Amino acid sequence: MSIEMQLQVTASLLRRSSSLDRLSTGLALIGALLGLSQYVMASTVGWGLVCGSILLVIGLWQKYWAVRVAFDADLFQHLATGEDDLDERMQSLDKALTTLNLQPSNRGGRPWSERITGALKLLRRQALLVAAQTLVALAFIIASPWLTFAG
């Protein structure tokens, strides 16, 4: 498989992170509403406030990784469809990232396989945070009938 096709496939895979981001945003908003409702309705700190805060914090953390993944998806797409030589595109990318202080100067010139692996690692981090956020929401949903008996 040519490197251009690997870059294209990687960009396509990274663009799927927007679905994860939308799910996480929904869960974070539910968490914010849950926490706010618990805060308004009760004078004590309840499980709803704790759960809502956790959902919101994980959602914000996930949002950071979503921005990073989306940035990489755009870069990989641009590199895969460029007109000039791929090595020239890589050197231009490294120079631009270094100039904007988005990459240390010693990280330039890395092989494509290392760049692709790094981008996919960011996607995995984002997916793990969305999974954690989903598990917190499900745990609260399952436990909420029992929390009324616990006081």
N, C-alpha and C positions, 0 to 999 in steps of 0.2 A: 504494500500500500504506500502510495506517495505521501510525502510529508504534508503537502497541501490538503490531501484528503483527510489525513489525521487531524490537521488543524480545523478543517471544516466540521468533522464529526465531533471534535472536542467542543467547538463553539456551539454546535447544536445541542449537545448534552448540557452544557453550562446554561444555555437559555432556559432549560427546564426548571431552573431554580426559581423562576418567577412564580411557578405554581406553589412551590414550598413557601415562598414569601407571602403569597396571598393567604394561604392557610394559617400561617403564623400571625399575620396581621389580624385575621378574624379572631383567633384565639386570644391575642393580646387585648383586643377591644372588648371581648367578652370578659376577660380578667379585669380590665379597668372598670367596666360596668358593675361587675360582681363586687369588687372591692369598694367602689364608691357607694353602692347600695348598702353594703354592710356598714360602712362608715356613717352614712346618713341615718340608718335605721337603728343602730345600736350604739350605745355609749362605750362598750367594751370592744377590745380587739377580738374579732371572731375568726373562725376558720376561713370564711369567705374573703375577708380582707387579706389574710396571709396568702391564700391560694391566688387571689387576684393579683397581688403584688408579685408573686413568683411568676405567674403567666406574663405579666407586663415586663418584668426584667428579662426573662428569657426571650421574649419577643423583640425587645430592643437589641439584645445581644445578637440575635439571629439576623436582625435588619442590617447590622454592620457587615456580617458575612455575605448577606444577599447583595449588598452594594459592591463588595469586592468581587463576587462571582460574576455579577452582571458586567462589571468593568472588564474582567478577563474574557468574557464571552464576546464582547464587542471587539477587543483587541485581536483575539484569535480569528474572528470572522474577517476583520480587515486584513490580517496577514494572509489568510487563506485565499483571498480574492484579489490580491494586489497584482499590479501589472509588471512591476520590475522584479529583479532577481530576489529570491527568498533571503539570501544572505544579506543583501543590501537592506531589505525590510527589517531583518533582525537587528542589524547595526543601528538603523534609524530608530527602532523601538527602544533599544538599550540607551541610546543617547538621549531620547526624549524623556524616558523614565528617570534617568539620572539627573537631567537638567531640572525636572520638576520635583526632585527629591522624593520620588516614589520608589526608588530602587538605589541601593548603595552602588557605587561605581565598581566595586569588586565582584558584583553579582552579574555583570554583563557577560555576554558570550557563552551563556549556559546552553547546553544542547536542548533540542526541542523536547526530547523525551522527559527531561527533568522539568521543563516548564509545564508540560502537559500533566505530569504527575502532581506538581504543586497546585495547579488549578483544580484538578479533581479532588485533591485533599481539602481545598476550601469548600467545595461542594459537599463533601462528606461531613465536614464540620457543621455546615448549615443544616444538613439533613438530620444530624444527631440532635441539634438544638430543637428542631421542629418536633422530632420524636419525643424528646424530653418534655416539651411543652404540651404535647398531646397526652402523654402519660399523666402529667399533673392534672390536666383537665378531666381526664377519665377517672382518675383516682378520686377527685372531688365529687364528680357525678355519682360514682358508686358509693362513696362514703357519706354523701349528704343526707340520705334518710336516717342514717345511724347517728349523725351529729346532732339531730334534734333531740334524741333520747339522752345523749351525753351532756346536754345542757349547754 
